[in-house]
Amino acid sequence: MNTRPVFHGSDIEKICEYYHLQKENIVNFGANVNPLGLSENVKSAIASHLDLLSSYPDRAYTSLRETIAGYCGIPADFILPGNGSSELISLLIESRMPKHTLILAPTYSEYSRELTFSGSTQEYYHLQEERDFRLDVEDLCRTLENGGYDFLILCNPNNPTSSAIMQDNLRGLIGFCETHDIFVMIDETYVEFAPDISAVTAVPLTTEFQNLMVLRGVSKFFAAPGMRLGYGITGNSTFLRQMREKQIPWSLNSIGAFAGEVMLKDTDYIRKTRALILSERDRLYQALSADPDYKAYQPYANFILLRIMKQGVTSFDVFERCIKKGLMIRDCASFQCLDGEYIRFCIMMPEDNTRLLHQLRGLSVNTDF
Ligand SMILES: Cc1ncc(COP(=O)(O)O)c(C=O)c1O
């Protein structure tokens, strides 16, 4: 068994330095970014609009909000664009000023980090491994009822479990929270990868509930993490105004605002991405579900969580075996509330996925760690 060196599982620069690898030679299965890369349409549109950098963006982002409204099927007044969903997570918490927060976990660590600056106490509600990390809504409601919470954070589909809560269950849960004065934040960074988006998204519920904000962005699905475009959606106009008042003016730059419109209208790219991810995810999930060395959980996002079932093999062992072949997966050891040996990897191009599968499936035949 290997000892774990000190780098964060997603820190590609440190990992390259430690293993003496070139970043260009690594397939990054850890970043959860669409392997198609930026769409050619977007690249050429940006190239021919660089002069936009010479002017401030429209402070109200009117045209972008209208495009997002068309893309999501909700009114433009419900939308607040920002500097990635990260800015909106921070702004929402700062504006909401919760006192006592419940976070569905294991999950993305930024929620907890932001909450530490807010003065809110925070607790985790653990998704149960025995239930394959699927939520028991009634049990969560009991916890909410007894705990005196005023804020609930969900990531749907969830990172790193790739599990999802269906819209019907969300409606019940948000309704329950409404009657108990609990505000709900749902991070839908990965929702466009879901097999059936309309079965998972809470966006239509923003027309029914005032205690809800949904966050989305273009970093993962549109392969544009450097663009820093995210948006919040809420039917609570008073709260949206409060957030906007706190937001730094022009927080999204003019190229980001322009390119965001091109991306969301790029139906060809959207179709190609979904075709690639849905078929490859299914292929990998089927193959790994049949492998006794792993337990694979039903994926709804563009990544798969695996529990290593082979005695004596750690997540770091598997990480190291893969990185030595230039395949960087995520060792999930740093995730809170995830006890056991887990790895996560996202769907990349078919030939890279096949290389990864080959490394992962060799555990029983090749114990060369
Ligand atoms: C669940 C989740 N939310 C938000 C983000 C950050 O998104 P953005 O680039 O839009 O700030 C990430 C990035 O990994 C994520 O996994």
The ligand as an SDF file (V2000), in Angstrom:
LIG
                    3D

 16 16  0  0  0  0  0  0  0  0999 V2000
  -20.7930   21.2500   -7.8740 C   0  0  0  0  0  0  0  0  0  0  0  0
  -19.9900   22.3720   -8.4030 C   0  0  0  0  0  0  0  0  0  0  0  0
  -20.4900   23.6210   -8.3420 N   0  0  0  0  0  0  0  0  0  0  0  0
  -19.7940   24.6790   -8.8000 C   0  0  0  0  0  0  0  0  0  0  0  0
  -18.5310   24.5110   -9.3470 C   0  0  0  0  0  0  0  0  0  0  0  0
  -17.7920   25.7260   -9.8200 C   0  0  0  0  0  0  0  0  0  0  0  0
  -18.4560   26.2120  -10.9480 O   0  0  0  0  0  0  0  0  0  0  0  0
  -18.0790   27.5830  -11.6700 P   0  0  0  0  0  0  0  0  0  0  0  0
  -16.9090   27.3120  -12.5570 O   0  0  0  0  0  0  0  0  0  0  0  0
  -19.3280   27.8980  -12.4580 O   0  0  0  0  0  0  0  0  0  0  0  0
  -17.7820   28.6010  -10.6430 O   0  0  0  0  0  0  0  0  0  0  0  0
  -17.9630   23.2280   -9.4230 C   0  0  0  0  0  0  0  0  0  0  0  0
  -16.6100   23.0410   -9.9550 C   0  0  0  0  0  0  0  0  0  0  0  0
  -16.0070   21.9990   -9.9000 O   0  0  0  0  0  0  0  0  0  0  0  0
  -18.7250   22.1300   -8.9530 C   0  0  0  0  0  0  0  0  0  0  0  0
  -18.2600   20.8800   -9.0100 O   0  0  0  0  0  0  0  0  0  0  0  0
  1  2  1  0
  2  3  1  0
  2 15  2  0
  3  4  2  0
  4  5  1  0
  5  6  1  0
  5 12  2  0
  6  7  1  0
  7  8  1  0
  8  9  2  0
  8 10  1  0
  8 11  1  0
 12 13  1  0
 12 15  1  0
 13 14  2  0
 15 16  1  0
M  END
$$$$
